[in-house]
């Protein structure tokens, strides 16, 4: 994480504090006092006060990335564990600023999910987690389009909206939801039954165990036991 990013995180955190303590009267002067950063420097990094709040949400993903870099055992986790770790970590970060998150998540992030940086950063991180996991099946990798990660990011926004309403002890309902969602995604992406089936079919085909001898227009003759087709 660069020094500029760290400074922006400090300012964004100060902006959240100012917004909660002063409400509509929150000001740049107060943000400067809380952060220890001159107003001129704040203006250089953020064009508006609203952009500080937008960045606060995005900073949750940045802080999670930094946290993972300090976990040497992270690569040893299963895909389900990685996804659960990510989602519950963000839930915990929101909980640290529960009052602000409850008031602002819907109007700032959820209703602007088509463009908001937090959703885009979430999709990018999910792509890194899933594509970088060795246990994902080859068949599943064929379908890992960017649209899939955008869809998963939107579903995660729904999880966060749920957790902000969750009043169960220790957020038991949120933990159960995250656990089931992580396991479901992992089961789909890491299931190697189709991979094994294709390998078996390929062997049967190459060895001629499956008897096929047919002519397909524009393709040619398809014959088991042969790696080539003849027109």
N, C-alpha and C positions, 0 to 999 in steps of 0.2 A: 504494500500500500504506500503510495507516494505521500510526501509531506503535505502537498496541496490537498489531497483527498482527506488526510487526517484533520487538516485545518477546517475543511468544509464540514466534516462530521461534528467537530466541536461547535461550530457556528449553528448547524442545524439543531443540535441538542439544546443549545441555548435558546434558539427560536421556539422550540417546543415548550421549554420551561417558561418563557415569557408569555407564550400564548395561553398557557394554563393559569399562570398566576395573575395575569392582567386582563385576560379575555380580549374583547374588542380593542382595548387600549394598548395592546402590546406594541412595542416600538423598537426601532433600530437602536436607539440609545440604550434601552434595557438589554437588548441582545448583545450589544457591545460590552456592557457591564458584566453580564453573565459569562460571556465567552473570553473576555480579555482581549478581544480583537478590535482594532480601530474601525469606525464606521466606514471609512474610505476603503479599507481592505475588504470589509463585508460586501460593499457595493461592487468591488472588482470581481468577487467570486459568485455573487448572486444578484441577478437583475431586479428581483422583487422579493418581498417577504414570503409570498406564497411559494416561490421556488425553493425556499429553505425547507418548508414543510414537505414538499414533494421529495426533496433530496433526503430528508430524514428517513422516509420509507425505503428509498433505494439503498441507503447506507446500511440497512439491516442485512441486505444480501452481501454487501461488501465486507461487513464485519464477520459474517458467517464464513465467507471464503477465507479470510485471514485466520479464523479460528481453526478451520480444517487443515490449513498448512502447518499448524502446530501440533496436529494429532498424527504421530507416526504410525499408529495402528489403523488409520482411517481406511487405507486400501484393503485391509483384511476383512472389513465389514461386508455383509451380504448386501444385495441391492435393496432389499426391504429395510435393512438397518440404516443404510445411507439415506434413504428417502424419509424414514421416520425421524432420523437425527436432524435432517434439514428442516422438516416441517415443525417439529416440536421446538427446535431452537428459535425459529422465527416467532412461534406462539409465545415463548418465554420472553423474547425481546419486546413484543407488543405488550405483554403483561407488565413489564417494568414501567411502561408509560400508559397504564390502562385507561386513565381518564382521557388523555389526549387521543389514544387509539379508538376508543369507543365513540368519541365525538367526531373524529375526522376521517376514519377509514372509508366509510361509505361515500361521503361527498368528494374526498380527495382522490382516492384510489379506485374503489369499486365502480363508481359511476363513470370513471374515465379510463376503464381498463383497455380500451382500444388503442390508446396512445401512451398510457402512463409508463414511465421508466421502470417502476417497480415490477410491473407485469412482464416487461421485456427482459429485465435482469433475471427474473424468476425463470422464464422460459429458457434463457441462455444457460443458467446454472443447472436446470433439470437436464438439458441436453448434454452438458459436460458429465454429470453424474451417470446418466444412463449409457451414453455412448462410450464412456471411459471404463465401464464395468465389464470385466472379462467374461462374466457369467451370462451375459445376454446372448441368446441364441442367434445363429446366423440368419435364420428365417425371419426373426423379428427385426433384425437390423435392416432388412430390405424395406420395411415400412416405417422406419424412423425418419419421417419427413419433418420439416420445421413446423408444419401445421399441427403435428401430434404434440409437440412440446408447447405450442401456444395453447392448445386445448387443455393440457395438464396444468399449465400455469393458471388458466381461468378457473379450473376446478379447485386449485389451491386457494384462490381468492375466496371461493365459496366456503372453504374450510375455515379461513380466517374470519370471515363474516360470522360463521357459526360459533367460533370460539369466543368471540367478543360478546355473544349472548349467553354463553354457557355458564350457568351458575352452579353446576354440580361440584361436589367437594373435590378439590384438587384437579378440577377440569377433567374428571374421569370420562365424560362423554366425548370430549375432544380427543383425548388419548386413545380411546377405543376407535373413534372414527379414523384417526391417522393410522393406527395399526392395521385396520382392515383395508384401508385404501392402499397403503404401502405393500401389504401382502398381495393384494389383488394385482397391482401393477407388476410386481416382481414375478408372480406366478405366470402371467401372460408373456412377459419378456424373456424369462429365463427357462421356460419350459422347452425342453429339447426333444420332445416326442416327434414333432414334425421334422426336425433335423435328422433324427434317427431314421424316420420313415423314408425320407428322401435318399439317405445313404443306402438303406436296404434296397430301395427300388433301383437305384443306380447300379448296385452290385448284381441284382437279378437281371437287369437289362444287359449289362456288359457280358455276363456269363451265359446269356441266352436262356435263363431259367424262365423268364417271361417270353413267350413266343409271340412275336409281332412281326408281320411282313405285310406292309400296306403302302399304297401310293397315295400321297396327300398332294393335291394341286398346289403349285407354287413352292412346295417344299421338296418334294421328291419321294423316293422310296425310303420308308422307315423300316429298318429290320433290326431285331434284337440281336445282340452279340456283335454289333458293328458300331463303330463310333462315327461313321460317315453315312450320308444319304446319297443315293444315286438318282439323277434325273433321268 
